[in-house]
Each structure stands twice: as structure tokens, then as C-alpha cells.
């Protein structure tokens, strides 16, 4: 098994690994170590793997999340699917809760003929390359992460507070914990100072030299650490341009329903604190 780095500080393409075959303890241990080192692993597959094999491989990283009775989901621009069409700003999933997802895997089961991309950047690499004066400035601060009401899905507004400098729960590495999509303000600063500092952090994190663009090929299988890696869908996936469908498996210590309920209770607590404050 070999790992070819894709970007300075994160990402690797895996070769010499049989995605379809049986896997021994040594290979599983090597993949886990590479996952912690590179945070994003790319497998160029020749065919679609069975869904249960995707669940198995994802399960080597951590518990697989159950959502409404299934461990399998899809991001698709087809009619009837949610979240697979619109342009998505930079984010990592569910930072607006106390328990963001731990990991994500996607396999491309259908792609438009003109191609499609996903952008990635590393929270860990971005902290390491952040100028020391900015590191010192943001280290004691926290941000409010918010997801607004969505009348289409029926999801209510939820929010959570997180430190800007977060320690990765598994590797212990420092990382930036802010996102373009969901970080709405820095709690300890006035509105204008908050906006200015967030803009400076975003300019650093999403600068072209800190971004890896993955150009999808059919059957590609990607596995990434949701705490360490942010992603973005830079353009809308219009169904008129072709079907874009990615099969998804998510790692979490909690079920989706439990995460949503925890988020609801935490949001109520934060609102009460705002009213008192």
C-alpha cells in the first residue's frame, strides 16, 4: 500500500489497496494511521463497491451513524433528494451542534459528463500556517456556529459555540474551528471587530494555495476526517447538466436523531442566556 500526497499538509491518494477484497489487521492499521496523518484519503476505484463494504471500511475509522434506520445516504441532484444540488460554502458538517460528525465517506455512483469537483482544506494545516500573531489573538476566543431555519427540510434553527483554536479529539493536534458557512460571529468581540477577524481567517483558510480541488471520476471513493477537513461545492449541480450522485456514510458516536435533539436543547439554552445577558 502506498500513499501519494495530494497537497502540502493534507490529502493522499491510496494505491495498492484492494477496496473490494478482504482486509487484514495490518492494512486496517495502516489506513487508520494514514487517515490521521493525511486527514483525506482518495481511492480511485474501477467499479462501484457494495454499500455494505463502504459501511465496513468507514467503520474502521469509528462508529457509523444511523439516520432514520439506515447507515447509507446519498447526496444527489435528482428530484426527491435533499442537499445534493445547491452550491455549498466552506464548512464541515454539523459544527452548529455540540457533536459535529467525526468522519464522512463518499463514493461517486453517477457523475455529469462535463465533470464535477469538490474543494477541500485542512483545519489542522491552516492553524499550523496561521501567522503567530493571529494564533495568539484568536486562541482565547470562541465563535457562534448557526444553521438557520430551512422550510424545505423542516429543520429548525440550531446553534452552538466552539473555541476558534480547537484541539483535535483523537490526534491532539491544534486546528482552526471556524467556517464560512456557519460561523456567524466571534462571541468576545464587537460586531465590527468580529467581522474583520473572521474575514482575515477566511482569507487565510480558503486561499488557493491552501485548497485541494478533487475532480471526481466515476467510482471514486473518498474518506475524510470531518473535524480536520472542510469542504465546499463551488457551483450548483444542475440536473440539466447530468446526474451527480454520491453515496454517503457518516461516522458519529451518536445517531442523527440524538444529535438533532441535543442541538435543540443546546439552542434553547443559548437563547435563554442571550435573553438574560
Protein Blocks (a to p, Z undefined) as FASTA:
>chain_A
ZZddfbghiacddehiafklccdfklmmmmmmmmmmnopacdddfbdcdfklmmmmmmmn
occddeehiabdcddfbehiahilbccddddehklbmbdcfbdcdddfbdcfkbpadddd
dfklmmmmpcfklmmmmmmpccdddddddfknopacddddddfbdcdfklopacddddfk
lmmbdfkbcfklmmmmmmmmmmmmmgmklpccddddehiacdddfklpccddfbdcdfkl
opcddddddddfbdfklmmmmmmmmmmmmmmmmmmZZ
